[in-house]
């Protein structure tokens, strides 16, 4: 219940900021926050749990490459079982009209808490996010990720998760 109230409160704060978003110029918005919630390890009936997380992207660090527009991202998530993951990595962004396709790769540190043992402290998250522009400075999306230790540990069960995302540029 506390997790749901926390998520709702954060969403309302981000939504309130988006009401004045049209007054901002796109060139003045170089920081993006992604607030998300969803289901951690939804494919494991015994260890699935809700999650909440936040991610930051500094758009002034974007670089156009042969892979598309790349930028660094940093974030953290926590589950209702007190498992946590902090990460930093890179994401690409592809725009097709109002649709945004954002794949990312982020190595990070995982702590199992009372949740699933993923086999190692160092884990790698591969993710794809689909989002729609709500306004010039906010998006609503859905993402899917897989967290795995690439067989660095004695075991590598991995975790598949889905999230609903609210992205806001400041």
N, C-alpha and C positions, 0 to 999 in steps of 0.2 A: 504494500500500500504506500509506503514511504517513497519507494522508487517511482511509482506512477505519479504521485503528487510532485515529486522533484522534476520529472520529465515534463509534466504539464506546465509547471511554473516556468521552466526554461523556455519552452515553446512560446508561452505568452510574452515573455520578455523579448525574445527575438521577433515575434510578430509585431509588438509595439514599436520596435525600432524600424521595422519595414514600412510602417505607415508614413514615415517622413522620407522614405528612400528616394522618391522621385525628385526631391530637392537637391540631391547629391549628384555631382557630375561623375560619370563613369571613370574619368581619369583620376579622380580623388579617392577612389575606392581601390585600395591595394591590399587589403587584408580580408580573407574569407574565413569564417568560422562555420563548421559543419557540426550541428548537434544531431545525434542519432540515437535511436532506441530500436530494439528488436529482440531476436531470439538467438542466443549463443548455442552452438552445437545442436541445432534443431533435428539433425538426423540420428542423434543418440538419445533414445527414450529415457535412459537412466541418468544422464548428465546434462540434459538441456536446461537452460535457465535464461531469464530475461537479462538484457544488458542495456547499458546506457553509456554513451561516450561523446567525446568532443574532439574535433580535429581542426588544426589551423593551417592555413596556406597563405604565404606572403606572395601576392601576385607580382610584386615588383622584381621578384627573383625568377620569373618565367624565362624560358629560353626556347626559341624555335629551333628544332633539330629535324633530322630526317625521320624521326619517329613521331613528330608532331610537336605541340607546345607542351614542354615539360616544366614542372615546378616541384620544389620540395614541400613535404607535408610532415606534420608532427601531431601526434594525438595520444589519447588514452581511452581505455574502456574499463568498466567494472561490471561484473555480473551479480545477480542476486545471491550467488553462492560465494561471493567475495573473491572470485578469481579476477585478476587484473592483467592488463597488457598495456605497456607504454611503447610507442614506436615512432620511428622517423624513417622517411624514405622519399620516393618520388612518385608523381602521378602525371599522366598525360591527359589532355582534355581535347575532345573533338566535338565541335558544334555542328548540328544539322538543324538549322532554323532555331526553334525554341527548345529542341532536344539536345541534351548534353550527355555524352558518353565519356566516362572517366575511369579508365583502368589505373590501378596503382600497385606498387610493390613496396612493402615497408617491413624491414627487419625490426625486431623489438624484444623486450624482456617480458616474460610471462611468469606470473605467480599464481599457482593453482588455488590458494585459499582453501575453501571447502568444495571447490569445483573439480573439474576434470584434470587429471594428470596427463599433460601433453608430452611428457618424456624428457624435456630439457627446458632450461631457463631461456635459451635463445630460440626464438620462433620466427617464422617468416609468414607475413600475411599478403596474400594475393587477392585483389578485390576488383570488382567492376561495379560501377554505379551508373544508373540512368536517372537523369533529372530533367525537369521541365522548368523553364523560366517562369516565375510568377510575376516578376517585375524586373526592372533593370538591375536591382541589387539583391534579389532573393530567388531561391529555387526550392522545389520540393522534389524529393527523389526516393529511389529504392536501390539498395545495394546488396550484393552477395559477396561473401569472402570465404577463403579457406586459410586456416592457420596450421602450419606444419613445421617440424624442426628439420626437415630434409635429411632424416635419419642420422642426426648428430647424437641422439640419445639411444639408449638400449631399446626403447620403443618409440613409435611414431604414430599414434592413433589419429592425430589431426582433429580439427573441428571445423564444421561448416556452419556459417551463420548468415542470417539475413537481417537487414535493418531498413527502417524508414528514416529519411534524412531531411533536415531543414537546413539550407545553406544561406548565409547572409554575408554580403560584402559591406565593409565599413571603410 
